Amino acid sequence: MTKMCKIEAIIKPMKLHEVKDALEEAGYPSLTVTDVKGRGQQKGIVQQWRGKKYCVDLLPKTKIEIAAPEDKIEEIIKIIQSSAYTGEIGDGKIFVTPIETVVRIRTGERNGDAL
């Protein structure tokens, strides 16, 4: 039985299409995308509006989730990392966690066959 993992990548929203296109080109078209807000080490940004400064401490981000066989994880990480990179603070993070079971609702297929 193939071990499965879930990759969660938090990226800048402006990089979504580059990441999505790079994944699809490499043969990984299946993903889930969610608009989220968060902050990392930068703890937000200070902006000015009508002469007053204010802190925006939860910035808009995009979360991409992908389920994949364990042996494909490093390749997917490299694709996300290279296509989401800007070199600026806030480029994001990638998290990988094991998946116990995957079930395709329509057919009942499990794990690798369900992807």
QUICORCOR-V966895 format. One record per backbone hydrogen bond with DSSP energy under -0.5 kcal/mol. CO is the residue of the C=O (numbers start at 1). NH is the residue of the N-H. If there is no record, write none. Layout:
# QUICORCOR-V966895
co = <CO/CO>
nh = <NH/NH>
This chain:
# QUICORCOR-V966895
co = <3/4/5/6/6/7/7/8/9/9/10/11/12/13/15/16/17/18/19/20/21/22/23/24/32/34/34/36/38/40/45/45/47/49/52/54/54/55/56/57/59/61/62/62/63/64/65/66/68/69/70/72/73/74/75/76/77/78/79/80/81/88/91/93/95/97/99/102/103/104/109/110/111/111/112>
nh = <70/99/68/8/97/9/66/95/11/64/93/62/15/16/19/20/21/22/23/24/25/26/28/27/65/36/63/61/59/43/47/56/54/52/49/47/56/57/45/59/38/36/11/64/34/9/32/7/5/72/73/76/77/78/79/80/81/82/83/84/85/91/12/10/8/6/4/111/105/108/104/113/114/115/115>
